[in-house]
């Protein structure tokens, strides 16, 4: 796929993870709610991208969803499709067939409840290097899911990554506690180390309408946030359009406060 222009995007792009829509759909055999329709409504509301994490057990996103969303995204050439997962499991076959804008490598085990840690270097460098190179040969940008450890960023760059996605659950867990400032400082330092190494910075996991603006405001260079659970939960009450508008306003508020 060609890389879309970011000229009309806010400084930090919002990519909506639609896994939880698929999780609800999979509780019955009726095909509702529609994952593709949810993605389309989010794009219509201004989301700059769609994210999926197709796990091997298909507990939420299934193989056909990946391909249906790829077809949908062709009608939105200025938006991005991000497929995340463990490249030693089922991710690479989707990357080879779909060639999304971005592949996010996540070190999940097959039975892991949710993503809860990032890659480690130098331990993971040897196995990740050839897979990163393959993605880049296909024209796919590679982001590595990483803990906010400044000393790891140069190694991620050396392995060939284009970006890192900072795992933000510790920040979210510390929100509105005495540890909030300390956690923000960790992410600020890690993001700066990534930028200094020549990496782009993404972020995701448990970001929501309460904590998103401060993160964008205080963490430098965040190009994209991937948000699923909280956004879909909010959409159950507000609807997709109003929810996407609310998250975009959180991002804009953080950008305005940073200026």
Secondary structure, 3 states (H helix, E strand, C coil): CCCCCCCCCCCCEEEEECHHHHHHHCCCCCCCCCHHHHHHHHHHCCCCEEEECCCCCCCCCCHHHHHHHHHHHCCCCCCEEEEEECCCCCHHHHHHHHCCCEEEECCCCCCCCCCCCCCCCCCCHHHHHHHHHHHHHCCCEEEEEECCCHHHHHHHHHCCCCEEEEECHHHHHCCCCCCHHHHHHHHHHHHHHHHHCCCEEEEECCCCCCCHHHHHHHCCCEEEEEECHHHHHHHHHHCHHHHHHHHHHHHHHHHHHHC
